[in-house]
Amino acid sequence: ILYMLHKGFGHKILLGLDTTKDRLFSYGGNVGLDYILKTFIPLLLDMGVDNGKIYEMTVLNCRKALEFRMGESV
């Protein structure tokens, strides 16, 4: 992610969590659905990623990816 941000692709990055029930806290695992918020984003901040880029990856890019416009073909 740092490399992609450095190369100017921050506007294309979406963050997501793909896990199995065996890995989830609620099933005795070591990852919770809050992993991105509580662990990964603080790690990005510690590595020097600014809040603006994090907002872009977690809000703005998601908004663009999920946007639906009436009357437009996909």
mmCIF file of the N, C-alpha and C atoms, coordinates in Angstrom:
data_MODEL
# 
_entry.id   MODEL 
# 
loop_
_atom_site.group_PDB 
_atom_site.id 
_atom_site.type_symbol 
_atom_site.label_atom_id 
_atom_site.label_alt_id 
_atom_site.label_comp_id 
_atom_site.label_asym_id 
_atom_site.label_entity_id 
_atom_site.label_seq_id 
_atom_site.pdbx_PDB_ins_code 
_atom_site.Cartn_x 
_atom_site.Cartn_y 
_atom_site.Cartn_z 
_atom_site.occupancy 
_atom_site.B_iso_or_equiv 
_atom_site.pdbx_formal_charge 
_atom_site.auth_seq_id 
_atom_site.auth_comp_id 
_atom_site.auth_asym_id 
_atom_site.auth_atom_id 
_atom_site.pdbx_PDB_model_num 
ATOM 1   N N  . ILE A 1 1  ? 0.826   -1.190  0.000   1.00 0.00 ? 1  ILE A N  1 
ATOM 2   C CA . ILE A 1 1  ? 0.000   0.000   0.000   1.00 0.00 ? 1  ILE A CA 1 
ATOM 3   C C  . ILE A 1 1  ? 0.866   1.249   0.000   1.00 0.00 ? 1  ILE A C  1 
ATOM 4   N N  . LEU A 1 2  ? 1.939   1.246   0.770   1.00 0.00 ? 2  LEU A N  1 
ATOM 5   C CA . LEU A 1 2  ? 2.832   2.405   0.776   1.00 0.00 ? 2  LEU A CA 1 
ATOM 6   C C  . LEU A 1 2  ? 3.411   2.657   -0.611  1.00 0.00 ? 2  LEU A C  1 
ATOM 7   N N  . TYR A 1 3  ? 3.795   1.600   -1.300  1.00 0.00 ? 3  TYR A N  1 
ATOM 8   C CA . TYR A 1 3  ? 4.343   1.730   -2.647  1.00 0.00 ? 3  TYR A CA 1 
ATOM 9   C C  . TYR A 1 3  ? 3.300   2.325   -3.590  1.00 0.00 ? 3  TYR A C  1 
ATOM 10  N N  . MET A 1 4  ? 2.071   1.818   -3.507  1.00 0.00 ? 4  MET A N  1 
ATOM 11  C CA . MET A 1 4  ? 1.011   2.322   -4.390  1.00 0.00 ? 4  MET A CA 1 
ATOM 12  C C  . MET A 1 4  ? 0.688   3.779   -4.080  1.00 0.00 ? 4  MET A C  1 
ATOM 13  N N  . LEU A 1 5  ? 0.683   4.134   -2.806  1.00 0.00 ? 5  LEU A N  1 
ATOM 14  C CA . LEU A 1 5  ? 0.466   5.535   -2.439  1.00 0.00 ? 5  LEU A CA 1 
ATOM 15  C C  . LEU A 1 5  ? 1.587   6.414   -2.978  1.00 0.00 ? 5  LEU A C  1 
ATOM 16  N N  . HIS A 1 6  ? 2.823   5.940   -2.824  1.00 0.00 ? 6  HIS A N  1 
ATOM 17  C CA . HIS A 1 6  ? 3.979   6.686   -3.315  1.00 0.00 ? 6  HIS A CA 1 
ATOM 18  C C  . HIS A 1 6  ? 3.914   6.891   -4.827  1.00 0.00 ? 6  HIS A C  1 
ATOM 19  N N  . LYS A 1 7  ? 3.376   5.922   -5.544  1.00 0.00 ? 7  LYS A N  1 
ATOM 20  C CA . LYS A 1 7  ? 3.265   6.009   -7.010  1.00 0.00 ? 7  LYS A CA 1 
ATOM 21  C C  . LYS A 1 7  ? 2.027   6.765   -7.472  1.00 0.00 ? 7  LYS A C  1 
ATOM 22  N N  . GLY A 1 8  ? 1.208   7.273   -6.512  1.00 0.00 ? 8  GLY A N  1 
ATOM 23  C CA . GLY A 1 8  ? 0.069   8.101   -6.883  1.00 0.00 ? 8  GLY A CA 1 
ATOM 24  C C  . GLY A 1 8  ? -1.236  7.355   -7.107  1.00 0.00 ? 8  GLY A C  1 
ATOM 25  N N  . PHE A 1 9  ? -1.339  6.143   -6.619  1.00 0.00 ? 9  PHE A N  1 
ATOM 26  C CA . PHE A 1 9  ? -2.555  5.362   -6.830  1.00 0.00 ? 9  PHE A CA 1 
ATOM 27  C C  . PHE A 1 9  ? -3.507  5.373   -5.636  1.00 0.00 ? 9  PHE A C  1 
ATOM 28  N N  . GLY A 1 10 ? -3.343  6.316   -4.724  1.00 0.00 ? 10 GLY A N  1 
ATOM 29  C CA . GLY A 1 10 ? -4.200  6.381   -3.550  1.00 0.00 ? 10 GLY A CA 1 
ATOM 30  C C  . GLY A 1 10 ? -5.673  6.493   -3.887  1.00 0.00 ? 10 GLY A C  1 
ATOM 31  N N  . HIS A 1 11 ? -5.967  7.131   -5.010  1.00 0.00 ? 11 HIS A N  1 
ATOM 32  C CA . HIS A 1 11 ? -7.369  7.305   -5.425  1.00 0.00 ? 11 HIS A CA 1 
ATOM 33  C C  . HIS A 1 11 ? -7.995  6.014   -5.949  1.00 0.00 ? 11 HIS A C  1 
ATOM 34  N N  . LYS A 1 12 ? -7.208  4.945   -6.054  1.00 0.00 ? 12 LYS A N  1 
ATOM 35  C CA . LYS A 1 12 ? -7.694  3.659   -6.570  1.00 0.00 ? 12 LYS A CA 1 
ATOM 36  C C  . LYS A 1 12 ? -7.778  2.574   -5.495  1.00 0.00 ? 12 LYS A C  1 
ATOM 37  N N  . ILE A 1 13 ? -7.288  2.837   -4.297  1.00 0.00 ? 13 ILE A N  1 
ATOM 38  C CA . ILE A 1 13 ? -7.168  1.798   -3.269  1.00 0.00 ? 13 ILE A CA 1 
ATOM 39  C C  . ILE A 1 13 ? -8.435  1.725   -2.411  1.00 0.00 ? 13 ILE A C  1 
ATOM 40  N N  . LEU A 1 14 ? -8.967  0.515   -2.271  1.00 0.00 ? 14 LEU A N  1 
ATOM 41  C CA . LEU A 1 14 ? -10.065 0.235   -1.347  1.00 0.00 ? 14 LEU A CA 1 
ATOM 42  C C  . LEU A 1 14 ? -9.538  -0.740  -0.305  1.00 0.00 ? 14 LEU A C  1 
ATOM 43  N N  . LEU A 1 15 ? -9.852  -0.506  0.946   1.00 0.00 ? 15 LEU A N  1 
ATOM 44  C CA . LEU A 1 15 ? -9.440  -1.429  1.995   1.00 0.00 ? 15 LEU A CA 1 
ATOM 45  C C  . LEU A 1 15 ? -10.607 -2.338  2.348   1.00 0.00 ? 15 LEU A C  1 
ATOM 46  N N  . GLY A 1 16 ? -10.337 -3.605  2.515   1.00 0.00 ? 16 GLY A N  1 
ATOM 47  C CA . GLY A 1 16 ? -11.377 -4.553  2.877   1.00 0.00 ? 16 GLY A CA 1 
ATOM 48  C C  . GLY A 1 16 ? -10.796 -5.687  3.695   1.00 0.00 ? 16 GLY A C  1 
ATOM 49  N N  . LEU A 1 17 ? -11.667 -6.436  4.322   1.00 0.00 ? 17 LEU A N  1 
ATOM 50  C CA . LEU A 1 17 ? -11.254 -7.547  5.168   1.00 0.00 ? 17 LEU A CA 1 
ATOM 51  C C  . LEU A 1 17 ? -11.912 -8.814  4.650   1.00 0.00 ? 17 LEU A C  1 
ATOM 52  N N  . ASP A 1 18 ? -11.110 -9.780  4.312   1.00 0.00 ? 18 ASP A N  1 
ATOM 53  C CA . ASP A 1 18 ? -11.607 -11.069 3.855   1.00 0.00 ? 18 ASP A CA 1 
ATOM 54  C C  . ASP A 1 18 ? -11.100 -12.120 4.829   1.00 0.00 ? 18 ASP A C  1 
ATOM 55  N N  . THR A 1 19 ? -11.980 -12.719 5.586   1.00 0.00 ? 19 THR A N  1 
ATOM 56  C CA . THR A 1 19 ? -11.553 -13.683 6.585   1.00 0.00 ? 19 THR A CA 1 
ATOM 57  C C  . THR A 1 19 ? -12.537 -14.849 6.641   1.00 0.00 ? 19 THR A C  1 
ATOM 58  N N  . THR A 1 20 ? -12.202 -15.833 7.398   1.00 0.00 ? 20 THR A N  1 
ATOM 59  C CA . THR A 1 20 ? -13.072 -16.991 7.577   1.00 0.00 ? 20 THR A CA 1 
ATOM 60  C C  . THR A 1 20 ? -13.541 -17.032 9.020   1.00 0.00 ? 20 THR A C  1 
ATOM 61  N N  . LYS A 1 21 ? -14.566 -17.803 9.285   1.00 0.00 ? 21 LYS A N  1 
ATOM 62  C CA . LYS A 1 21 ? -15.068 -17.867 10.663  1.00 0.00 ? 21 LYS A CA 1 
ATOM 63  C C  . LYS A 1 21 ? -14.019 -18.421 11.620  1.00 0.00 ? 21 LYS A C  1 
ATOM 64  N N  . ASP A 1 22 ? -13.094 -19.249 11.122  1.00 0.00 ? 22 ASP A N  1 
ATOM 65  C CA . ASP A 1 22 ? -12.037 -19.795 11.977  1.00 0.00 ? 22 ASP A CA 1 
ATOM 66  C C  . ASP A 1 22 ? -11.075 -18.727 12.472  1.00 0.00 ? 22 ASP A C  1 
ATOM 67  N N  . ARG A 1 23 ? -10.969 -17.626 11.738  1.00 0.00 ? 23 ARG A N  1 
ATOM 68  C CA . ARG A 1 23 ? -10.060 -16.552 12.128  1.00 0.00 ? 23 ARG A CA 1 
ATOM 69  C C  . ARG A 1 23 ? -10.735 -15.458 12.936  1.00 0.00 ? 23 ARG A C  1 
ATOM 70  N N  . LEU A 1 24 ? -12.064 -15.428 12.976  1.00 0.00 ? 24 LEU A N  1 
ATOM 71  C CA . LEU A 1 24 ? -12.780 -14.361 13.665  1.00 0.00 ? 24 LEU A CA 1 
ATOM 72  C C  . LEU A 1 24 ? -12.810 -14.570 15.174  1.00 0.00 ? 24 LEU A C  1 
ATOM 73  N N  . PHE A 1 25 ? -12.696 -13.458 15.919  1.00 0.00 ? 25 PHE A N  1 
ATOM 74  C CA . PHE A 1 25 ? -12.764 -13.493 17.377  1.00 0.00 ? 25 PHE A CA 1 
ATOM 75  C C  . PHE A 1 25 ? -13.981 -14.266 17.873  1.00 0.00 ? 25 PHE A C  1 
ATOM 76  N N  . SER A 1 26 ? -15.114 -13.992 17.248  1.00 0.00 ? 26 SER A N  1 
ATOM 77  C CA . SER A 1 26 ? -16.360 -14.578 17.733  1.00 0.00 ? 26 SER A CA 1 
ATOM 78  C C  . SER A 1 26 ? -16.391 -16.102 17.600  1.00 0.00 ? 26 SER A C  1 
ATOM 79  N N  . TYR A 1 27 ? -15.447 -16.657 16.844  1.00 0.00 ? 27 TYR A N  1 
ATOM 80  C CA . TYR A 1 27 ? -15.344 -18.106 16.695  1.00 0.00 ? 27 TYR A CA 1 
ATOM 81  C C  . TYR A 1 27 ? -14.041 -18.642 17.288  1.00 0.00 ? 27 TYR A C  1 
ATOM 82  N N  . GLY A 1 28 ? -13.403 -17.841 18.145  1.00 0.00 ? 28 GLY A N  1 
ATOM 83  C CA . GLY A 1 28 ? -12.173 -18.279 18.797  1.00 0.00 ? 28 GLY A CA 1 
ATOM 84  C C  . GLY A 1 28 ? -10.901 -17.937 18.039  1.00 0.00 ? 28 GLY A C  1 
ATOM 85  N N  . GLY A 1 29 ? -11.010 -17.159 16.975  1.00 0.00 ? 29 GLY A N  1 
ATOM 86  C CA . GLY A 1 29 ? -9.843  -16.798 16.175  1.00 0.00 ? 29 GLY A CA 1 
ATOM 87  C C  . GLY A 1 29 ? -9.121  -15.579 16.703  1.00 0.00 ? 29 GLY A C  1 
ATOM 88  N N  . ASN A 1 30 ? -8.252  -15.006 15.879  1.00 0.00 ? 30 ASN A N  1 
ATOM 89  C CA . ASN A 1 30 ? -7.426  -13.882 16.322  1.00 0.00 ? 30 ASN A CA 1 
ATOM 90  C C  . ASN A 1 30 ? -7.681  -12.580 15.573  1.00 0.00 ? 30 ASN A C  1 
ATOM 91  N N  . VAL A 1 31 ? -8.706  -12.519 14.727  1.00 0.00 ? 31 VAL A N  1 
ATOM 92  C CA . VAL A 1 31 ? -9.014  -11.308 13.959  1.00 0.00 ? 31 VAL A CA 1 
ATOM 93  C C  . VAL A 1 31 ? -10.478 -10.952 14.167  1.00 0.00 ? 31 VAL A C  1 
ATOM 94  N N  . GLY A 1 32 ? -10.733 -9.680  14.406  1.00 0.00 ? 32 GLY A N  1 
ATOM 95  C CA . GLY A 1 32 ? -12.109 -9.215  14.517  1.00 0.00 ? 32 GLY A CA 1 
ATOM 96  C C  . GLY A 1 32 ? -12.483 -8.391  13.306  1.00 0.00 ? 32 GLY A C  1 
ATOM 97  N N  . LEU A 1 33 ? -13.773 -8.160  13.146  1.00 0.00 ? 33 LEU A N  1 
ATOM 98  C CA . LEU A 1 33 ? -14.227 -7.339  12.027  1.00 0.00 ? 33 LEU A CA 1 
ATOM 99  C C  . LEU A 1 33 ? -13.749 -5.898  12.154  1.00 0.00 ? 33 LEU A C  1 
ATOM 100 N N  . ASP A 1 34 ? -13.245 -5.543  13.327  1.00 0.00 ? 34 ASP A N  1 
ATOM 101 C CA . ASP A 1 34 ? -12.715 -4.200  13.556  1.00 0.00 ? 34 ASP A CA 1 
ATOM 102 C C  . ASP A 1 34 ? -11.213 -4.099  13.265  1.00 0.00 ? 34 ASP A C  1 
ATOM 103 N N  . TYR A 1 35 ? -10.632 -5.120  12.681  1.00 0.00 ? 35 TYR A N  1 
ATOM 104 C CA . TYR A 1 35 ? -9.184  -5.169  12.445  1.00 0.00 ? 35 TYR A CA 1 
ATOM 105 C C  . TYR A 1 35 ? -8.686  -3.943  11.674  1.00 0.00 ? 35 TYR A C  1 
ATOM 106 N N  . ILE A 1 36 ? -9.386  -3.573  10.620  1.00 0.00 ? 36 ILE A N  1 
ATOM 107 C CA . ILE A 1 36 ? -8.926  -2.440  9.811   1.00 0.00 ? 36 ILE A CA 1 
ATOM 108 C C  . ILE A 1 36 ? -8.912  -1.162  10.653  1.00 0.00 ? 36 ILE A C  1 
ATOM 109 N N  . LEU A 1 37 ? -9.980  -0.924  11.406  1.00 0.00 ? 37 LEU A N  1 
ATOM 110 C CA . LEU A 1 37 ? -10.060 0.303   12.206  1.00 0.00 ? 37 LEU A CA 1 
ATOM 111 C C  . LEU A 1 37 ? -9.112  0.321   13.391  1.00 0.00 ? 37 LEU A C  1 
ATOM 112 N N  . LYS A 1 38 ? -9.003  -0.796  14.089  1.00 0.00 ? 38 LYS A N  1 
ATOM 113 C CA . LYS A 1 38 ? -8.224  -0.807  15.334  1.00 0.00 ? 38 LYS A CA 1 
ATOM 114 C C  . LYS A 1 38 ? -6.762  -1.191  15.161  1.00 0.00 ? 38 LYS A C  1 
ATOM 115 N N  . THR A 1 39 ? -6.419  -1.870  14.091  1.00 0.00 ? 39 THR A N  1 
ATOM 116 C CA . THR A 1 39 ? -5.045  -2.339  13.920  1.00 0.00 ? 39 THR A CA 1 
ATOM 117 C C  . THR A 1 39 ? -4.390  -1.790  12.652  1.00 0.00 ? 39 THR A C  1 
ATOM 118 N N  . PHE A 1 40 ? -5.053  -1.954  11.508  1.00 0.00 ? 40 PHE A N  1 
ATOM 119 C CA . PHE A 1 40 ? -4.405  -1.630  10.243  1.00 0.00 ? 40 PHE A CA 1 
ATOM 120 C C  . PHE A 1 40 ? -4.252  -0.130  10.018  1.00 0.00 ? 40 PHE A C  1 
ATOM 121 N N  . ILE A 1 41 ? -5.289  0.640   10.288  1.00 0.00 ? 41 ILE A N  1 
ATOM 122 C CA . ILE A 1 41 ? -5.183  2.097   10.096  1.00 0.00 ? 41 ILE A CA 1 
ATOM 123 C C  . ILE A 1 41 ? -4.156  2.710   11.039  1.00 0.00 ? 41 ILE A C  1 
ATOM 124 N N  . PRO A 1 42 ? -4.128  2.328   12.328  1.00 0.00 ? 42 PRO A N  1 
ATOM 125 C CA . PRO A 1 42 ? -3.049  2.848   13.178  1.00 0.00 ? 42 PRO A CA 1 
ATOM 126 C C  . PRO A 1 42 ? -1.650  2.477   12.650  1.00 0.00 ? 42 PRO A C  1 
ATOM 127 N N  . LEU A 1 43 ? -1.515  1.303   12.067  1.00 0.00 ? 43 LEU A N  1 
ATOM 128 C CA . LEU A 1 43 ? -0.240  0.904   11.471  1.00 0.00 ? 43 LEU A CA 1 
ATOM 129 C C  . LEU A 1 43 ? 0.118   1.821   10.302  1.00 0.00 ? 43 LEU A C  1 
ATOM 130 N N  . LEU A 1 44 ? -0.860  2.116   9.450   1.00 0.00 ? 44 LEU A N  1 
ATOM 131 C CA . LEU A 1 44 ? -0.609  3.043   8.342   1.00 0.00 ? 44 LEU A CA 1 
ATOM 132 C C  . LEU A 1 44 ? -0.189  4.423   8.869   1.00 0.00 ? 44 LEU A C  1 
ATOM 133 N N  . LEU A 1 45 ? -0.869  4.898   9.911   1.00 0.00 ? 45 LEU A N  1 
ATOM 134 C CA . LEU A 1 45 ? -0.514  6.196   10.503  1.00 0.00 ? 45 LEU A CA 1 
ATOM 135 C C  . LEU A 1 45 ? 0.906   6.169   11.050  1.00 0.00 ? 45 LEU A C  1 
ATOM 136 N N  . ASP A 1 46 ? 1.273   5.085   11.719  1.00 0.00 ? 46 ASP A N  1 
ATOM 137 C CA . ASP A 1 46 ? 2.630   4.949   12.257  1.00 0.00 ? 46 ASP A CA 1 
ATOM 138 C C  . ASP A 1 46 ? 3.675   4.942   11.149  1.00 0.00 ? 46 ASP A C  1 
ATOM 139 N N  . MET A 1 47 ? 3.290   4.482   9.970   1.00 0.00 ? 47 MET A N  1 
ATOM 140 C CA . MET A 1 47 ? 4.213   4.415   8.836   1.00 0.00 ? 47 MET A CA 1 
ATOM 141 C C  . MET A 1 47 ? 4.225   5.713   8.031   1.00 0.00 ? 47 MET A C  1 
ATOM 142 N N  . GLY A 1 48 ? 3.473   6.721   8.506   1.00 0.00 ? 48 GLY A N  1 
ATOM 143 C CA . GLY A 1 48 ? 3.532   8.035   7.873   1.00 0.00 ? 48 GLY A CA 1 
ATOM 144 C C  . GLY A 1 48 ? 2.422   8.360   6.897   1.00 0.00 ? 48 GLY A C  1 
ATOM 145 N N  . VAL A 1 49 ? 1.440   7.490   6.763   1.00 0.00 ? 49 VAL A N  1 
ATOM 146 C CA . VAL A 1 49 ? 0.312   7.797   5.876   1.00 0.00 ? 49 VAL A CA 1 
ATOM 147 C C  . VAL A 1 49 ? -0.560  8.832   6.579   1.00 0.00 ? 49 VAL A C  1 
ATOM 148 N N  . ASP A 1 50 ? -0.889  9.910   5.872   1.00 0.00 ? 50 ASP A N  1 
ATOM 149 C CA . ASP A 1 50 ? -1.659  10.970  6.521   1.00 0.00 ? 50 ASP A CA 1 
ATOM 150 C C  . ASP A 1 50 ? -3.156  10.665  6.522   1.00 0.00 ? 50 ASP A C  1 
ATOM 151 N N  . ASN A 1 51 ? -3.860  11.373  7.393   1.00 0.00 ? 51 ASN A N  1 
ATOM 152 C CA . ASN A 1 51 ? -5.300  11.166  7.556   1.00 0.00 ? 51 ASN A CA 1 
ATOM 153 C C  . ASN A 1 51 ? -6.075  11.380  6.265   1.00 0.00 ? 51 ASN A C  1 
ATOM 154 N N  . GLY A 1 52 ? -5.627  12.299  5.434   1.00 0.00 ? 52 GLY A N  1 
ATOM 155 C CA . GLY A 1 52 ? -6.307  12.549  4.164   1.00 0.00 ? 52 GLY A CA 1 
ATOM 156 C C  . GLY A 1 52 ? -6.293  11.334  3.259   1.00 0.00 ? 52 GLY A C  1 
ATOM 157 N N  . LYS A 1 53 ? -5.153  10.658  3.179   1.00 0.00 ? 53 LYS A N  1 
ATOM 158 C CA . LYS A 1 53 ? -5.048  9.447   2.351   1.00 0.00 ? 53 LYS A CA 1 
ATOM 159 C C  . LYS A 1 53 ? -5.887  8.314   2.935   1.00 0.00 ? 53 LYS A C  1 
ATOM 160 N N  . ILE A 1 54 ? -5.910  8.225   4.250   1.00 0.00 ? 54 ILE A N  1 
ATOM 161 C CA . ILE A 1 54 ? -6.731  7.182   4.886   1.00 0.00 ? 54 ILE A CA 1 
ATOM 162 C C  . ILE A 1 54 ? -8.208  7.452   4.624   1.00 0.00 ? 54 ILE A C  1 
ATOM 163 N N  . TYR A 1 55 ? -8.621  8.704   4.711   1.00 0.00 ? 55 TYR A N  1 
ATOM 164 C CA . TYR A 1 55 ? -10.006 9.067   4.404   1.00 0.00 ? 55 TYR A CA 1 
ATOM 165 C C  . TYR A 1 55 ? -10.332 8.735   2.945   1.00 0.00 ? 55 TYR A C  1 
ATOM 166 N N  . GLU A 1 56 ? -9.392  9.018   2.069   1.00 0.00 ? 56 GLU A N  1 
ATOM 167 C CA . GLU A 1 56 ? -9.586  8.716   0.656   1.00 0.00 ? 56 GLU A CA 1 
ATOM 168 C C  . GLU A 1 56 ? -9.812  7.215   0.455   1.00 0.00 ? 56 GLU A C  1 
ATOM 169 N N  . MET A 1 57 ? -8.976  6.376   1.075   1.00 0.00 ? 57 MET A N  1 
ATOM 170 C CA . MET A 1 57 ? -9.065  4.925   0.890   1.00 0.00 ? 57 MET A CA 1 
ATOM 171 C C  . MET A 1 57 ? -10.282 4.312   1.569   1.00 0.00 ? 57 MET A C  1 
ATOM 172 N N  . THR A 1 58 ? -10.728 4.901   2.678   1.00 0.00 ? 58 THR A N  1 
ATOM 173 C CA . THR A 1 58 ? -11.805 4.280   3.456   1.00 0.00 ? 58 THR A CA 1 
ATOM 174 C C  . THR A 1 58 ? -13.180 4.884   3.205   1.00 0.00 ? 58 THR A C  1 
ATOM 175 N N  . VAL A 1 59 ? -13.235 6.083   2.643   1.00 0.00 ? 59 VAL A N  1 
ATOM 176 C CA . VAL A 1 59 ? -14.532 6.728   2.420   1.00 0.00 ? 59 VAL A CA 1 
ATOM 177 C C  . VAL A 1 59 ? -14.723 7.125   0.958   1.00 0.00 ? 59 VAL A C  1 
ATOM 178 N N  . LEU A 1 60 ? -13.852 7.989   0.459   1.00 0.00 ? 60 LEU A N  1 
ATOM 179 C CA . LEU A 1 60 ? -14.058 8.534   -0.883  1.00 0.00 ? 60 LEU A CA 1 
ATOM 180 C C  . LEU A 1 60 ? -13.995 7.468   -1.973  1.00 0.00 ? 60 LEU A C  1 
ATOM 181 N N  . ASN A 1 61 ? -13.004 6.592   -1.905  1.00 0.00 ? 61 ASN A N  1 
ATOM 182 C CA . ASN A 1 61 ? -12.882 5.561   -2.940  1.00 0.00 ? 61 ASN A CA 1 
ATOM 183 C C  . ASN A 1 61 ? -14.042 4.573   -2.890  1.00 0.00 ? 61 ASN A C  1 
ATOM 184 N N  . CYS A 1 62 ? -14.495 4.266   -1.691  1.00 0.00 ? 62 CYS A N  1 
ATOM 185 C CA . CYS A 1 62 ? -15.654 3.372   -1.538  1.00 0.00 ? 62 CYS A CA 1 
ATOM 186 C C  . CYS A 1 62 ? -16.889 4.027   -2.135  1.00 0.00 ? 62 CYS A C  1 
ATOM 187 N N  . ARG A 1 63 ? -17.049 5.309   -1.866  1.00 0.00 ? 63 ARG A N  1 
ATOM 188 C CA . ARG A 1 63 ? -18.194 6.051   -2.404  1.00 0.00 ? 63 ARG A CA 1 
ATOM 189 C C  . ARG A 1 63 ? -18.182 6.005   -3.931  1.00 0.00 ? 63 ARG A C  1 
ATOM 190 N N  . LYS A 1 64 ? -17.013 6.214   -4.525  1.00 0.00 ? 64 LYS A N  1 
ATOM 191 C CA . LYS A 1 64 ? -16.914 6.167   -5.989  1.00 0.00 ? 64 LYS A CA 1 
ATOM 192 C C  . LYS A 1 64 ? -17.194 4.770   -6.521  1.00 0.00 ? 64 LYS A C  1 
ATOM 193 N N  . ALA A 1 65 ? -16.661 3.755   -5.858  1.00 0.00 ? 65 ALA A N  1 
ATOM 194 C CA . ALA A 1 65 ? -16.810 2.379   -6.334  1.00 0.00 ? 65 ALA A CA 1 
ATOM 195 C C  . ALA A 1 65 ? -18.251 1.901   -6.262  1.00 0.00 ? 65 ALA A C  1 
ATOM 196 N N  . LEU A 1 66 ? -18.994 2.388   -5.277  1.00 0.00 ? 66 LEU A N  1 
ATOM 197 C CA . LEU A 1 66 ? -20.365 1.926   -5.076  1.00 0.00 ? 66 LEU A CA 1 
ATOM 198 C C  . LEU A 1 66 ? -21.417 2.894   -5.616  1.00 0.00 ? 66 LEU A C  1 
ATOM 199 N N  . GLU A 1 67 ? -20.972 3.919   -6.305  1.00 0.00 ? 67 GLU A N  1 
ATOM 200 C CA . GLU A 1 67 ? -21.892 4.925   -6.829  1.00 0.00 ? 67 GLU A CA 1 
ATOM 201 C C  . GLU A 1 67 ? -22.804 4.321   -7.902  1.00 0.00 ? 67 GLU A C  1 
ATOM 202 N N  . PHE A 1 68 ? -24.048 4.724   -7.854  1.00 0.00 ? 68 PHE A N  1 
ATOM 203 C CA . PHE A 1 68 ? -25.018 4.286   -8.840  1.00 0.00 ? 68 PHE A CA 1 
ATOM 204 C C  . PHE A 1 68 ? -25.697 5.523   -9.397  1.00 0.00 ? 68 PHE A C  1 
ATOM 205 N N  . ARG A 1 69 ? -25.713 5.618   -10.716 1.00 0.00 ? 69 ARG A N  1 
ATOM 206 C CA . ARG A 1 69 ? -26.343 6.760   -11.353 1.00 0.00 ? 69 ARG A CA 1 
ATOM 207 C C  . ARG A 1 69 ? -27.468 6.257   -12.233 1.00 0.00 ? 69 ARG A C  1 
ATOM 208 N N  . MET A 1 70 ? -28.632 6.802   -12.044 1.00 0.00 ? 70 MET A N  1 
ATOM 209 C CA . MET A 1 70 ? -29.795 6.413   -12.835 1.00 0.00 ? 70 MET A CA 1 
ATOM 210 C C  . MET A 1 70 ? -29.551 6.785   -14.306 1.00 0.00 ? 70 MET A C  1 
ATOM 211 N N  . GLY A 1 71 ? -29.938 5.888   -15.181 1.00 0.00 ? 71 GLY A N  1 
ATOM 212 C CA . GLY A 1 71 ? -29.878 6.178   -16.608 1.00 0.00 ? 71 GLY A CA 1 
ATOM 213 C C  . GLY A 1 71 ? -28.539 5.936   -17.271 1.00 0.00 ? 71 GLY A C  1 
ATOM 214 N N  . GLU A 1 72 ? -27.530 5.578   -16.526 1.00 0.00 ? 72 GLU A N  1 
ATOM 215 C CA . GLU A 1 72 ? -26.210 5.317   -17.108 1.00 0.00 ? 72 GLU A CA 1 
ATOM 216 C C  . GLU A 1 72 ? -26.004 3.818   -17.264 1.00 0.00 ? 72 GLU A C  1 
ATOM 217 N N  . SER A 1 73 ? -25.442 3.429   -18.387 1.00 0.00 ? 73 SER A N  1 
ATOM 218 C CA . SER A 1 73 ? -25.115 2.016   -18.564 1.00 0.00 ? 73 SER A CA 1 
ATOM 219 C C  . SER A 1 73 ? -23.764 1.739   -17.972 1.00 0.00 ? 73 SER A C  1 
ATOM 220 N N  . VAL A 1 74 ? -23.584 0.531   -17.510 1.00 0.00 ? 74 VAL A N  1 
ATOM 221 C CA . VAL A 1 74 ? -22.324 0.150   -16.852 1.00 0.00 ? 74 VAL A CA 1 
ATOM 222 C C  . VAL A 1 74 ? -21.377 -0.435  -17.857 1.00 0.00 ? 74 VAL A C  1 
# 
